[in-house]
């Protein structure tokens, strides 16, 4: 290799082959670098794009960032199908193989401890949204023409009560769902609700959680989520995964170019 080293993940040795024709960041196929019984999964990337200054500039380019993130995730997904990877942060770059080995030695204990904990496990994401039409109905339904000021105030109180009951119902449903799912998972993380303006998802997010589930128990976990999807009209449950266990790694790496 003559370019920089873009590292996707660290994992233990695995016997199954990765997908044929798999390409990663910058269109480069992933390679395996073995060191002290661990594997770094990496690609060669051009210095003109991934050295420190160009990389900083590219990270401000939404189109470039989206394409790079998609390629990065594609390699992680391929690894997740055959082993338990410990994903590194997007844009983790080293000067050469020696730099990758130095990083692996420095973090070897953490890598091994985390891989032991995550072995045979995957992450499932569950989000609950209040349907935007239901929220709009509660917020914007025009009141009937009031016969008097007293009628107007009564209608306002009824609309406020209806609005509060809708959100209370949503939060109760989300809390009960989380209690059920966390009881079927080995670990969980509750993330901050997503801002719909940023995520592009319709509706108000009232649950944004990740669950660590043994791979062999994933089918049952998915069935539990599927059974809840029609329990409450006006609410939407979204399930994503299985993913590499991003939310359960013990440390997240920053950009490492030049290490």
VENGI-V218490 format. One record per residue. N is the residue number from 1. RES is the residue in one letter. PHI is phi in degrees with one decimal (999 if undefined). OMEGA is omega in whole degrees, -180 to 180 (NA if undefined). D_LAST is the distance of its C-alpha to the last C-alpha in whole Angstrom. Layout:
# VENGI-V218490
{{N RES PHI OMEGA D_LAST} {N RES PHI OMEGA D_LAST}}
This chain:
# VENGI-V218490
{{1 X 999 -179 17} {2 X -120.3 179 16} {3 X -93.2 175 14} {4 X -76.5 -179 11} {5 X -109.2 176 10} {6 X -96.6 -174 12} {7 X -103.9 -180 12} {8 X -87.3 -170 16} {9 X -164.2 171 16} {10 X -119.6 180 16} {11 X -151.3 173 20} {12 X -87.6 178 22} {13 X -56.7 180 24} {14 X -136.4 -174 27} {15 X -91.6 -176 30} {16 X -71.2 180 30} {17 X -83.1 172 29} {18 X -71.7 -179 28} {19 X -55.8 175 30} {20 X -63.1 178 31} {21 X 65.1 179 30} {22 X -68.3 175 27} {23 X -121.9 -179 24} {24 X -118.0 -178 21} {25 X -62.2 -179 19} {26 X 62.2 177 20} {27 X 73.9 -177 23} {28 X -90.6 177 21} {29 X -71.1 178 22} {30 X -71.6 177 20} {31 X -120.9 179 19} {32 X -112.6 177 19} {33 X -115.0 -177 16} {34 X -91.8 178 18} {35 X -157.1 178 16} {36 X 53.8 177 19} {37 X 78.6 175 21} {38 X -116.6 -180 19} {39 X -121.1 168 18} {40 X -99.4 179 15} {41 X -98.6 -171 17} {42 X -146.2 174 15} {43 X -131.9 170 16} {44 X -83.5 180 15} {45 X -128.3 -175 15} {46 X -72.3 -180 16} {47 X -62.7 -178 14} {48 X -62.3 180 17} {49 X -107.8 -169 17} {50 X -121.6 169 13} {51 X -70.9 -165 11} {52 X -55.4 -175 11} {53 X -69.4 177 15} {54 X -59.7 -179 16} {55 X -64.4 177 15} {56 X -58.5 180 16} {57 X -66.2 -179 19} {58 X -62.6 -178 20} {59 X -66.8 174 19} {60 X -92.7 -178 23} {61 X -97.8 -172 24} {62 X -61.6 -180 26} {63 X -64.1 179 27} {64 X -63.1 -178 24} {65 X -63.3 180 22} {66 X -63.8 180 25} {67 X -64.4 -180 25} {68 X -68.1 179 21} {69 X -63.7 179 22} {70 X -65.4 179 25} {71 X -66.9 177 23} {72 X -59.3 -178 20} {73 X -65.4 178 23} {74 X -60.5 178 25} {75 X -68.6 178 23} {76 X -60.7 179 22} {77 X -62.4 179 26} {78 X -64.0 177 27} {79 X -66.0 -178 25} {80 X -61.8 180 27} {81 X -72.0 -174 30} {82 X -122.9 -177 29} {83 X -159.6 176 27} {84 X -109.2 -180 25} {85 X -87.1 170 22} {86 X -106.0 -173 19} {87 X -67.0 171 18} {88 X -100.5 -175 15} {89 X -68.2 175 15} {90 X -52.8 177 16} {91 X 85.9 176 13} {92 X -83.2 -170 10} {93 X -129.5 177 8} {94 X -127.9 -177 6} {95 X -65.5 -175 6} {96 X -159.0 -180 9} {97 X -60.2 180 10} {98 X -60.5 178 9} {99 X -62.9 177 5} {100 X -64.3 -180 8} {101 X -64.5 178 10} {102 X -61.2 177 8} {103 X -60.3 -178 8} {104 X -64.5 178 11} {105 X -67.0 -178 12} {106 X -64.6 -175 11} {107 X -114.1 -173 13} {108 X -56.7 -178 16} {109 X -62.4 180 19} {110 X -66.2 179 18} {111 X -59.2 -178 18} {112 X -65.4 180 21} {113 X -62.9 -179 23} {114 X -69.0 178 22} {115 X -63.3 176 23} {116 X -60.6 -177 26} {117 X -71.9 -175 27} {118 X -95.5 -175 27} {119 X -54.0 178 28} {120 X 73.8 -177 31} {121 X -123.5 179 31} {122 X -133.1 179 30} {123 X -104.9 172 30} {124 X -116.7 177 33} {125 X -104.4 179 33} {126 X -130.7 176 37} {127 X -126.0 175 38} {128 X -121.1 180 41} {129 X -122.3 167 43} {130 X -80.9 -179 46} {131 X -56.8 -176 48} {132 X -60.9 179 48} {133 X -68.7 178 51} {134 X -65.7 179 52} {135 X -64.6 180 51} {136 X -64.5 178 52} {137 X -60.4 -178 56} {138 X -70.0 -176 55} {139 X -85.2 -165 54} {140 X -119.3 -179 56} {141 X -58.0 -176 59} {142 X -68.0 180 62} {143 X -72.2 174 65} {144 X -66.2 -179 68} {145 X -63.0 -176 71} {146 X -81.1 179 72} {147 X -78.7 -178 75} {148 X -156.0 177 75} {149 X -61.1 179 72} {150 X -64.6 178 72} {151 X -62.4 -179 71} {152 X -62.7 180 68} {153 X -65.4 179 67} {154 X -63.9 178 68} {155 X -64.0 179 66} {156 X -63.0 180 63} {157 X -64.2 180 63} {158 X -65.8 179 63} {159 X -65.6 178 60} {160 X -62.2 180 58} {161 X -64.7 179 59} {162 X -62.9 179 58} {163 X -62.5 -179 55} {164 X -64.1 180 54} {165 X -66.1 180 55} {166 X -63.2 -180 53} {167 X -68.8 178 50} {168 X -64.9 178 51} {169 X -62.2 180 51} {170 X -63.6 -179 48} {171 X -67.8 177 46} {172 X -66.0 178 49} {173 X -60.7 -179 48} {174 X -63.2 -180 44} {175 X -64.2 -180 44} {176 X -68.8 178 46} {177 X -62.6 179 44} {178 X -62.0 178 41} {179 X -59.8 180 43} {180 X -66.1 -176 44} {181 X -71.5 179 41} {182 X -65.8 176 39} {183 X -72.2 179 42} {184 X -106.2 -180 41} {185 X -115.8 177 37} {186 X -81.0 -180 35} {187 X -159.8 178 33} {188 X -151.7 173 33} {189 X -134.0 174 31} {190 X -98.6 179 33} {191 X -92.3 177 31} {192 X -62.8 177 33} {193 X -55.0 -180 35} {194 X -77.5 174 34} {195 X -81.0 -175 36} {196 X -62.2 180 38} {197 X -66.1 180 37} {198 X -90.6 -176 34} {199 X -80.9 -177 34} {200 X 81.4 179 37} {201 X -77.9 -180 38} {202 X -77.6 176 42} {203 X 94.3 179 44} {204 X -93.0 -178 42} {205 X -82.3 -180 40} {206 X -111.6 173 41} {207 X -144.5 177 39} {208 X -139.1 -170 35} {209 X -130.6 174 34} {210 X -121.9 -177 32} {211 X -127.4 177 33} {212 X -94.0 -171 32} {213 X -129.3 173 34} {214 X -56.7 -177 35} {215 X -54.6 -176 35} {216 X -68.5 180 38} {217 X -104.7 -175 40} {218 X -65.6 -178 38} {219 X -60.5 179 41} {220 X -66.3 179 43} {221 X -61.9 179 41} {222 X -62.7 179 41} {223 X -62.3 178 45} {224 X -61.9 179 45} {225 X -63.5 -179 43} {226 X -60.0 -179 46} {227 X -68.7 -178 49} {228 X -88.5 -168 48} {229 X -65.2 -179 47} {230 X -106.7 -176 51} {231 X -70.4 -173 52} {232 X -134.9 175 52} {233 X -58.1 -179 53} {234 X 92.3 177 51} {235 X -118.5 179 48} {236 X -123.7 179 45} {237 X -107.6 179 43} {238 X -116.3 178 40} {239 X -115.3 176 38} {240 X -130.0 -180 35} {241 X 132.4 -1 33} {242 X -76.5 180 32} {243 X -113.1 162 28} {244 X -59.7 -169 25} {245 X -80.8 -179 25} {246 X -54.7 -172 23} {247 X -74.6 -172 25} {248 X -121.1 175 25} {249 X -77.2 -175 21} {250 X -80.5 175 21} {251 X -148.6 178 17} {252 X -110.7 -172 16} {253 X -94.0 174 12} {254 X -94.2 177 11} {255 X -65.5 -171 9} {256 X -123.0 -176 6} {257 X -57.9 177 6} {258 X 89.1 -178 4} {259 X -66.6 NA 0}}
